[in-house]
Amino acid sequence: MAYIPYVPYEEAETSLQELYRKYGGPKNRIDNILRIHSLNPPSMNHHFDLYAHLMKGSSPLSLVQREMIAIVVSACNDCFY
């Protein structure tokens, strides 16, 4: 559970509901790191776009190297995401 309040999947309306479906996958399970943007749906799109650019965009680092950096940074920050 995130510490930041969010709109539950069942209570999402219109544009937020579409974003939950878009990022929630076939089982409608959206990660908390995205769900915390539910009070400001446009920021959810921006967050995902930034993530996609950093992890899949052009870079001298491989995807595995980027994932390893993300894991180490999360561990240093005591972040379970």
MODELLER restraints for C-alpha pairs under 7 A, 6 or more apart:
rsr = mdl.restraints
at = mdl.atoms
rsr.add(forms.Gaussian(group=physical.xy_distance, feature=features.Distance(at['CA:2:A'], at['CA:32:A']), mean=6.12, stdev=0.5))
rsr.add(forms.Gaussian(group=physical.xy_distance, feature=features.Distance(at['CA:4:A'], at['CA:36:A']), mean=5.99, stdev=0.5))
rsr.add(forms.Gaussian(group=physical.xy_distance, feature=features.Distance(at['CA:5:A'], at['CA:36:A']), mean=6.67, stdev=0.5))
rsr.add(forms.Gaussian(group=physical.xy_distance, feature=features.Distance(at['CA:6:A'], at['CA:35:A']), mean=6.30, stdev=0.5))
rsr.add(forms.Gaussian(group=physical.xy_distance, feature=features.Distance(at['CA:6:A'], at['CA:36:A']), mean=5.34, stdev=0.5))
rsr.add(forms.Gaussian(group=physical.xy_distance, feature=features.Distance(at['CA:6:A'], at['CA:38:A']), mean=5.50, stdev=0.5))
rsr.add(forms.Gaussian(group=physical.xy_distance, feature=features.Distance(at['CA:6:A'], at['CA:39:A']), mean=6.27, stdev=0.5))
rsr.add(forms.Gaussian(group=physical.xy_distance, feature=features.Distance(at['CA:7:A'], at['CA:38:A']), mean=5.69, stdev=0.5))
rsr.add(forms.Gaussian(group=physical.xy_distance, feature=features.Distance(at['CA:7:A'], at['CA:39:A']), mean=6.79, stdev=0.5))
rsr.add(forms.Gaussian(group=physical.xy_distance, feature=features.Distance(at['CA:16:A'], at['CA:38:A']), mean=6.71, stdev=0.5))
rsr.add(forms.Gaussian(group=physical.xy_distance, feature=features.Distance(at['CA:16:A'], at['CA:41:A']), mean=5.86, stdev=0.5))
rsr.add(forms.Gaussian(group=physical.xy_distance, feature=features.Distance(at['CA:20:A'], at['CA:28:A']), mean=6.97, stdev=0.5))
rsr.add(forms.Gaussian(group=physical.xy_distance, feature=features.Distance(at['CA:20:A'], at['CA:30:A']), mean=6.42, stdev=0.5))
rsr.add(forms.Gaussian(group=physical.xy_distance, feature=features.Distance(at['CA:21:A'], at['CA:28:A']), mean=6.10, stdev=0.5))
rsr.add(forms.Gaussian(group=physical.xy_distance, feature=features.Distance(at['CA:23:A'], at['CA:30:A']), mean=6.09, stdev=0.5))
rsr.add(forms.Gaussian(group=physical.xy_distance, feature=features.Distance(at['CA:24:A'], at['CA:30:A']), mean=4.11, stdev=0.5))
rsr.add(forms.Gaussian(group=physical.xy_distance, feature=features.Distance(at['CA:34:A'], at['CA:44:A']), mean=5.92, stdev=0.5))
rsr.add(forms.Gaussian(group=physical.xy_distance, feature=features.Distance(at['CA:37:A'], at['CA:43:A']), mean=6.01, stdev=0.5))
rsr.add(forms.Gaussian(group=physical.xy_distance, feature=features.Distance(at['CA:37:A'], at['CA:44:A']), mean=5.11, stdev=0.5))
rsr.add(forms.Gaussian(group=physical.xy_distance, feature=features.Distance(at['CA:55:A'], at['CA:63:A']), mean=6.36, stdev=0.5))
rsr.add(forms.Gaussian(group=physical.xy_distance, feature=features.Distance(at['CA:55:A'], at['CA:66:A']), mean=6.42, stdev=0.5))
rsr.add(forms.Gaussian(group=physical.xy_distance, feature=features.Distance(at['CA:56:A'], at['CA:63:A']), mean=6.94, stdev=0.5))
rsr.add(forms.Gaussian(group=physical.xy_distance, feature=features.Distance(at['CA:74:A'], at['CA:80:A']), mean=6.77, stdev=0.5))
